[in-house]
């Protein structure tokens, strides 16, 4: 081998750099462990809310020592920035995909026009987007072109308005306007991206990730370690639409007139049942009973509004009060056109806005009547706020102080003057919720300073000031996909993931020594260096380690072993020819190189496609697989060679590449595989037909929320529960379609529901969690609060451990991407094999074998999907498994084809005799690698945690079937596709 010194130097430097990169991770882990011990020593478990108190003390401890020097070259704060990033499934936290509303941006660019053609095009684009993968802007332009008639995009009441007058004029054609609008939309999405990034920077999590997804208007946000999930969701989805309105006075008689008329009208158009008497006394019940006692004998009647509305407290600037549970109903009543028409002329443009609930336990909130106008524009908008900060009011309670620009200061002085003269309040509204509505007692306020007060926590005032400083989003941002993992589940994933990793490593290391003796020990050294390099590269690239990523590393172990097995088997063949040790080693490495490269390139191609089409953890799997392919090639080809050359270079040293048990194993095999191909065809055809029948006429595949949309929750209880019983109860709450099954242990279930899958917004997520808590409360320990049940509690062993939400639009995208990924991988590999082997018959054999493997795996999942005691849903992880199976099957097939090509080039076809010889010569390698990989996969399957079991099962089936198909399907199909003239004459 040439340049040994350079290779040694490179390996040494590569290893040292990897150790250096990983040292930051070891430092942060050590310091954080010390912080945990410190907090535990100060706060006893007997204290109330000890978990959050310990967490606060840990944070304080880490802040206090953050800049202290460690080992003379770093400190905790620096090390934290450079440590190995752990993904959501290992650390807990939140991963969301936000869809910036292009529709809102278009309406804003068109100045909220009432043009019927424009609005009809928007409505048509809305309808088309539900069944199309195209971007919203393209769908809008298509819809507009179909119905526009003589209307142009550059019409004065569409885009040729004052706001766009610098770029769009009346004479421009639609084709000239479209690129301008596309650019404006892209600028708005970029603006949203920057606003979100500023908000996240102020949120305080380490190693956040935010990135745009192409030109789709989607933004991916990952907040590993985020513990306050509700706070994180509010931060991401709030538009930060700050508005200042003047309120109407409670004594305004027009509201009494309106309420009487509206109540009478609603009697005619809605069906309201008389409420049943309330047994338990609460704040809400007390208020309602007072109203009933003071009312004009309304209790004996059915009154849609009077039964829901409560008079507001005197002295406030609210108009009414109501129970939170009734706010949606009241809002729907007030939005009815026939009810709005009843408003007297002096309040016809009134805007009704609910108060922000003070706490989670709040039952009753105020309803404010705000002075609006025909356009619904507030007196002052939030864009006049130049600065905002968390502060404390005159009573020492958390508040938000704001400073306005010159324009805002002038408008603020006018608004406060009007409120003082009219004795009304000023409602400060953020994202359509009234935070506070103070009166003005001392005349107009100059200077542009104002304050938002309320029942805030310090974190809430920090978040409000953060979003106000960052600015409002240019359009609404809906969470169309989310994954939330509780911290306790993340820790369990780390424990189970690394347990499977260590067990797989130990088995492989021992197996290599048991099979190849001293040579196996050299391969083990190369393998350990390979693992070090993988983690070093992941850290240096700031890549994220996920649970599937750990699986990818473990799979890399199998591939690294495969390269060494190929090399050792070829060396053994050279030794059998009577060559000396040095020459046999040199020729063995040289002859194995072609097979190793072909096998790794085909697997690498599928990994690249997986990286391109996958998302989240699947990208993590593909990343570690790609890194592992490169590092395993380096260690297997160069490091193993260096060690073997060093050893055999010494005097009196022998290296047999076998042990007493394995010597002569698989030697002189002479199985006639081609003669048995018809039996293999029959067996495979039967298996494929059974699988296809099950897929199309039997149970079929269980599609996860990734593909059909919906929400899923992993819930753990103290005691075992009956999933059928819970499913029956939840189907009455959420309607049919809710699925409940045991997930791992008998005290853990996975709940999947399509309930309100088309409805976006955090309110729906909260509603579903409320209903889950109410329905499952009897299975929980006494005293378990809703907060304990929800995600986010550190050290929690019961309640919701993980939730996943996928909107129907993104579910279609995921499904289409998965389909494209599989087809793309097959096409790329077909072309690669065609170029590499120069005969289309080789490509045909490989692709038929891959189709055979994929169909059998799908058939197994269809037949056994509802029988196996673990999750076998078809999701993104399953697609990753299918693509890995494709890569593995091709790996096996390419090694066999490579040997066939080599032998045929030397000896000719001889009617298939030499094909059998080639298969027999690779049989030892095929079985050895397959058994090693299977043992690794079984270790992950058994010890790797519930979330990986379906993924691993697909790969286990794929490895077994792939090994079989490379010998009994790929090669026979290739042989049968060749013309008889070729196989007979080329001897």
Order of alpha helices (4+ residues) and beta strands (2+ residues): alpha-alpha-beta-beta-alpha-beta-alpha-beta-alpha-alpha-alpha-alpha-beta-beta-alpha-beta-alpha-alpha-beta-beta-alpha-alpha-beta-beta-beta-beta-beta-alpha-beta-beta-beta-alpha-beta-alpha-alpha-beta-alpha-alpha-alpha-alpha-alpha-alpha-beta-alpha-beta-beta-alpha-alpha-beta-alpha-alpha-alpha-alpha-alpha-alpha-alpha
